[in-house]
Amino acid sequence: MADRFFPNEMPDYIPESPTVESAAVAASDSLSKLLHLPFKTLSEGLKKAALDLKDTVVNETWVAKGKRVGDYTLYTGALGTAFLLFKAYQVTGDKNDLALCSDIIKACDSASRGSGVFGADPAAAPAIEGGWCWSKFDGSTARQTGRTDGGGLISEKLGSLCLVRSVESKRATFICGQAGVYALGAVVAHHNGDEQSCQQYITKFKEIKLSKDLPDELCMGEPGSCGHPRSGNYPSSEGSETDRLVHWCHGAPGVALTLVKAAKVFESDEFLQAAIDAGEVVWNRGLLNSKPEFLYRAKAFACFLHDRAQNLISEGVMHGGDRPYSLFEGIGGMAYLFLDMTEPSQARFPAFEL
C-alpha cells in the first residue's frame, strides 16, 4: 500500500442489464453483478446500505459519546454526523433525522464557543485552497443573499472561510470551524420551520471575524499547470514534489471540483479539460455532466465500496481513516456517497454547496 491506491481493474464501461436476473447471468463476481444491475435496483440497495451506515455513525459519534461533542467540525467531527443526517432527511423525508441533526448542531455550536480548535492540518493542501477558490467564485456573483432554502447560504465572506492558514483563521472556516456550524444550522432551522433560530445562525455567520493574513485572491496559473508532469496528479501540499496521494484533501480529486466550478463560472473549455484530466487521474489511480461514462465511473466507485470496503478495512488492507466514522475520513463519507447515488443529478459535494 505504499502507493496509497488500489489498481483499477474494473471495465471502463458496463451497460446496465434490463433485469436483475439478466445481471446475475452476465456477472462474473459480486462486484460485476452490482455493475450490471438496473440502476433503480442498485440505488435502492445503496440507499439501504447508506441508512445502515448512518445509524452506525450516529451511534459511534453521538450516542456512545453521551451526546457530548469534542470535535465539532464538519471535517472529522460531530457536524459531519449532522450533515449526514440532513442528507438522509433530504433523501427519505424522515423528520426524526432532521430533529436529531438539529440537536447535534446545537451541541456543536456550544462546543465551538467553549473548546479548542479541531480539524485538518493548517498546512493541509492545494485542495483546501481549491475549496476557498470554489466558494470565492460563488461569492462573486451571489453576494450576500442569506438564502436558506438549501440552494446555498452564501456571503461574500464565504470565499475565504474554506481557506485554512492559521489557528486564528481555522476557527472561522467552513469545514473545520464555526462557519460550517452556523451555515448548516441556518439551513436546518429553516427546514424545521424555526425562523428565529435560522436568523440567529445567520447573524452569527455574518459576525465571524477573518484573520488579516487571508489573501484577497488565489492565483492558480494556467489550468492544469500545477499538475505532475507525468501523471497529471496535483501536489499533496504546497511545495511538495511527490506524486503519491489521490485524496480529496491531497491531490487531484479536490482540485477537479474547483476546476469544474471555474469552467462553469468563466465558461472556459480550458478549465473544463483540466477538470476532465484531473478526473482521469482519480479514475485510473484512485478508484475514485451528462456523459454516460462519467456517471458509470461514479457508480463503479460506489459499487466497489459497497462490495469490498468493509472487508478490506477489517483486514487492514484499506485504511479506515484516523477518525473512522467521520464524514471526510471515514464511513460517514461512504454513506453520503451512497445517498448521493439515489439521485445523481442532485449530488453535491459536502461543504461545497449548502
N, C-alpha and C positions, 0 to 999 in steps of 0.2 A: 504493500500500500504506500510505498514511498512516493508514487506519483499522485496519490490522493484522488484517484478517479478509477472507475471501472471501464475497461474497454467495452465499447458499444458494439454488440454483436447482433442487435436486432435488425430486421429488414428495414430498408429505407421507407417502405410504404406497404401496408397490407389493407386492401379494401374490406369494408365490413361485410360479413355474411348476412344474408337476409333473415336467417332464423338462428335460434340458439342451437338447434340440432345440427344444422349445416356448419356452424362454427366449431362444434365438437369434432366433426368429421375432418375438417380442414386443419385442425390444430395438431401440433406435434408434442406440446407440453402445456402446462398450466398457464404460462405467460402467453404463449401463442394463442391459446383459446381466448384469453381476455382481449387480445388484439383483434381477433376475428369477430367478437360478439357485436350484435347490433348495438348502436350507441345508447339507445334508450335503456336496454338491459344492463349495459355496462355502467351507465351513470347512476342507476338505482343501486347497484352493488357498491359503487364508490360512495354514494351518499350514506348508506347503512354503515360502511366501514368508518366513514368520517364521524358520524354521530357517536359510534362506539369509542373512537379515539378521543373525541371531545369530552365524553364523560370521564375517561381516564385522566385527561389533562386537568379537568376541574377537580377531580378527587386529589390528585397529587400536588397541585399548586395552590389549592384553596381550602378544601375540606381537611386534608391531612395536616395542614399548617394552622389549624384552628381558626381559619378565616382571618388570618393576620397577614399583612403584607410587609415583606422586607424589601425585595427588589420590585419596584413599582413600574418598571419600564416596559414599553411595548416590545423591545428587542428580546429581552431574556426574562422578563418578569411577569407579574400578575396582570398588567394591562394587556399583554399578549393573549392571556386567557380570556379577558373581557372582549377583546376584538374577535377572537374565535367564536365566542358565544353570540356576538352580534351578527357574524356571518351566518351562523347556524339559524338564527332567527330570520334573517333575510331569505334563506332557502326554504325553511319549513313553516315559518309563521308562528313558531312556538313562543308564546308570551312568557313562559317560565324562563327560557333562555335570556330574553330581554330583561326581565326583572333581576336575574342573577348577575347579568352583565352590569346593570346599573349599580348593584350593591358593591361589586368589585371595583368599579370606577371610583366610587365614594371612598373606599378604603385606600385606593391608590392616591387619590387626591390628598388624603390625610397624611399618608406616608411620604409623599413628595415634599411636604412642607415641614416634616419633622425628622428627616433622616439624611444620611449621606448620599453621595451620588453613586449610582449603579449603571451598568451597561457596557457598551463597547469601548475598546481602547481609543483614547483621544487621537492616536495616530493611525486610525483604522485603515482607510483605503480610498483610492480614487472613486470607488463605487459609492461611498457615503457622500463624497463631494458631488458625485453624479446625482444623488438624491436631492442635494441642495440645488443643483443646476436645474433639475427637472421641475422642482417646485417654483424656482425663480421664473421659468417660462410662464407658468400658470399665473403667477402673481403679476406679471407684466400686463396681462390682458384682463384678468378678473378683478383686480384691485380689491378693495375692502368691502366685499359684498355681504359677509356674515351669513351666507347661506347655510341652512341646517337641514336640507331636505335629502341628505345622502349624496347629493351631487358635489359637495365639497364645501368645507368650512375654510374659506380662502382669505388670506390677508396679505398685504404687501410684505409683512414680516415673515410670512411662511417660507419665502425664498431662502432665508438664512437659517431657519430653525432646524434644518436637517444637517447642517454642517457642524461637525464636532472639531473644535480646535483647542479648547481649554476646559479646565474644570468649571470655570465660571460660566462658559457658554454651554457646556454639556447639559446643565440642568434645564436649559431653555429648549433643547432640541425635541423634535417630534418623536423619534424612535427611542431616544434614551433619556427623555426628560419630561418636564411639565406640559410642554406644548401638546404632546400626544394625549395626555390625561384630559386636558381641557377641551381639545377638539372632539375627541371621541365622546366625552361627557356631554357636550352640547348636542351632538347628533342623536345620541341615545335618549337624552332627556326629551328631545323633540318627538322622537318616535313613541315615547311614553306619554306624550301629551302634557308634559311638565314644562311649560314655557318659562316659568320663574327660574327653575334650575338651569334651563337652557341659556337664558340671558346671563345668569351668574357665571356660567362656564365661559361664555363668550367674553364677558368683561375681564375675567381672569386671563384669558388668552391674549387679549389686547394689551394687558398690563405687563406682559413678560418683557423683561429688560434684556437686551442683547449686549454681549461683550463688544467693546470698541475695536477689538482686533479682527473682527469679521470683515472679509473683503467685500467690496461693492459688486464685484463680478469675478467670475472664474473663467479664465482663458483656456479653452480646450485645444486650440490649434486647429489644424485641418482634421476633418472627420477621419477617424481611424489611424491618425498619425502616431498615437501613443501605443498602438498595438505592437506585440512582439514580432520582429521581422520574419520569423519562421512560422509560427503557429497562428498569429493574429490575436492571441490572448492579450489581456491587459495586465499591467503591473499590479501586484498584490498590495503594494503600499508605495508611497512617494519615494522615488529614488531606487526602488528595487529593480534588479535586472534578472531575477529568477522567473521561471515560467512553469510554476508548479500548481498553483491554486486556481480552480474554476468554480468560485463560490459567488453568491450574490454580493457579499461584502468584500471579496478579494478576487478580482478577475473580471472576465467578460460578461457574466450574467447581469450584474448591476449596471454596467456601462451600456449594455444593449438597450435597457429600458430608457436610459437617458437619451440615447441616440434616436430611438423611436419617437419620443416626445419632441425632440428637436426637429426631426423630419416633418412632423405634423405642424408644429408651430411656424417653422420657417419655409415649409413647402419645398424641402430640399431633397432631391434624388440622391445627392451625395451622402447626406446623413442617413437616408433610408438604406443605401447599400452598405454603409458601415455597420448599421444595426443588423442587417442580414448576415454580414460576415461574422459579427460577434455571436449571432445565434448559431452559426455553423460550428463555432468553437464549442459552444455548450452541448450541441448535439453529438459531435464527434468525440469529445473528451469528458463530458460530464454527465451523460445521460440526462441530459439536463439535469386582421389580416385574413385574409379570406382564402388563401391558397390551401387546398386540402392537405398538402404535405406538412405544412406548418402546424395545422390543427392535429394531424396524426402524431406529430412528434410530442406535443403536449400530452396527448392521450397515452402514447407509448411510455413516457416518463412516469405518468401516474400508474399505469399498469405494472411497470417494473417495481415501483414502491409497494403497491398493493400486494403483489405476488411474493416479493422477496425481502422487503426491508426488515420486517420484524425478525425473521430468522437470521439474516445477515448481522443485525445488531446484536442479537443474543449470542451469536457465535463469535462476536468480536471482530468480524471481517469488515463490517461497516461501522464507522464512528457514530455513536448515538448522540453526540453533542455534549458539550460541557454542562449545559442545562438541558437534559434530555426531554423535558416536557414543554419547552418554551416554543414561542411562535417562530423565531428565526434560527434557532439552533437545534430544535428537537421535533418531536412528533406532532406538536401543535401546527407546525408549518405543513406537514404532510396532510393532516386533517383539513386544513384550509384549502390546499390544492384539490383534494377530492371534492370538496364542496363547490369549488370553482368549476369543476368539470361537469357538474349537473347542468350548467347553462354557460358554456364557454364564452358566448358573446357578452356576458355580463361580468366576466372575470376581471378583477382588479388586483394589482399587487398591493399587499397590505402596507400601509403607511405612505403610499404614493398618491392614492386618491381616497378621499373620505367624503 
